[in-house]
């Protein structure tokens, strides 16, 4: 109970909790080391971002590491809670959601949090929209590359009508690349340089 109800007299730091989880063999040594390493990076990013050597471009890699750890920990928690349900102990009880319901809920969360790649969501998160942000997004997605055939940008081959109709079904931007939208262009399909 002291792990759940912490107070000023009995307090466990995050590192102490990692250590206890390893000591009680809930997590293995490799996972323990990775969680500690990510905690160090998190401290640099949150508390010393401008005085540390972390760059914005590093965050994507770090977040990928966090996602992998999250998936491992989610599996451990799922197994522990399943064991509690089977034994009828602890505070976990059997829910009313089927496995397919849970999978759908997780998928919806992942798509909203990870898969959107939407510059409008980026702008909302940042609280602004700048040309630089949109250009960076388009560059990352390869939309500012030139077509071999007509030399227009890939984005000028982008079919916005189809995108608006089907964006929920297909999030791959290359799916929407077709004939060039530039005036008087005879190019049928974008060609990689």
N, C-alpha and C positions, 0 to 999 in steps of 0.2 A: 504494500500500500504506500510505502514511503516514496516509491518511484512515481506513482500517479499523483499523490497529494503532497507536493513539495511546498515547504514554507521557508521562512527566513532562517529558522534554526536548522533545518535539514534540507539542504539544497544540493542538487547534482548538476554540474556543468555538462555541456554537450559532450565534451571529451571524456568526462567520467562515465557518462552513459554508454559511449562507444566502448570504453574499456570494460565496463560491466557486461555488456552484450557479448564481447569477445571471451571474457572470463567464464561466462555461463554457457559458452559454445553455441550462442544464438547466431553469431556471425563468425566466419573463419578469419584467419590472420590476414590474408590478402584483402579481403573486404574491409577489415579494420584499418589496414594501412591506407587503402584508397579513400575511405571516408575521412580519415585524418588529413590526408593530402588535400582533398577537396575543401575541407574546413579551412585550411591555411589559405587557399586560393580565395575562398569566399570572404575571409577577413580582409585580404588585400583589396578585393573588388569593392567591398562595402565601406571599409574604414580608411583605406589608404590608396584609393584608386589613382589619384593624381600624383602621389609621391612614390608609387611602386612602378615596376616595369610592365604592368599589365596594359595591353592595348585593346581597343574595341574589337579588333579582329580576333583576339584570343577568346573572347566570350563564347563564340559559337562552339569552339572545341570543348571548352569547359562545360558548357551546357549539355553537350553530347555525353560527356563523362557522367554528369549528374543524372541524366536520363537512364544510362545503363545501370548505375547504382540504384536508382529508384526502382527499376524493374526487378532487380535482384532482391531488394528489401521487400517489395510488394509480394513476391513469391514466398519469402520467409514468413511474413505476417499472415499471408493466406493459409499457409500450412499450419502455423501455430493456432490460428483461429479455428480452422477445421478440426484440429485435435481437441480444442476446448469444447466445441459443439458435440463431438462424438462422446467425450467423457462427461459432458454435462457440468463442467466447471468453468469458473471465470465469468467475465461479463459479456462474452460474445454469445449471441443467440442466433438461431437459424432465421434468416430473413425470408421475405416473401418473393424475392427476385430469383428468377431462373438464371442459369449460367448464360444463356443467350441474351437475357435482359442486361446482365452485368457487362457482357462483352459489348453490347450496343452502347451502353452508357459510357464505357471507357473509350470506345471508338469516337463517339461524339465529342468527348473532352479532348482527345488527341487531335482530332481534326480542327477544333477551334483553337487549340493552344499551339500546335506544332505545324500543321499542314497548310494553313491559309496562304502564307506568302503574300498577303494583301497589303499594299502600301497605304490603303485607307486605315486599316487597323494599326499599322505602324504609326501613322500620323496621329491617330487618337491616343495611342499609348504615349507618344512623345509630347502630345499637346500642341502640335503644330504641323504644318505641311510646308516643306520647302522644296524648291526645284532640285536641290542637291540630294535630298532623301529619295525623291522619285528617280533621279538619274542613277543613284547608287543601286536602287532596287532593279531598275531596267538593265543596268550593266551586269549585275549578278545573274540575272535570268538570260543574259545573252541577247537581249532585244535591241541592243545598239550596234550589233555586228552588221557589216554590209553584205548584201547579196552579191555573189560572184557574177551573176548574170546581168543585173540591172544597176548595181551599186547603191541601191536604196537600203535604208536600215531595215533590219528584220521586223521591227515594230510596224513598218509601213505595209507589211504583208499580213498583219494581224487582223483577223476577222472578228470585229467587236460584236456584230449581230449574233453570230453563233456563240461567242463567249457569254454574252448576257443570257442567252437561252439555256446553255448547257453547263455553266461554270460549277453548278452543284454536283453534276455527274462526273466531270473531268477537270481536275485541277492542273493537269500538265499543259503549260502554255504552248508547247510546240504543237499540240493538237489543233490549235486555232490558227496556225500559220498556213496561209494559202496564197492566192494571187495578190500581186502588189496593189496597194491602194493609191499609189502615187498617180497623178494625172498623166494620161497618155502612155503609161507603162504597159508593155506587152508580156511582161514576165508572168508565167503561169504559177510558179511555186518558188519559194525561197530556196536558194542553193547556198550551202555552207561555203565559207571562203577556203 
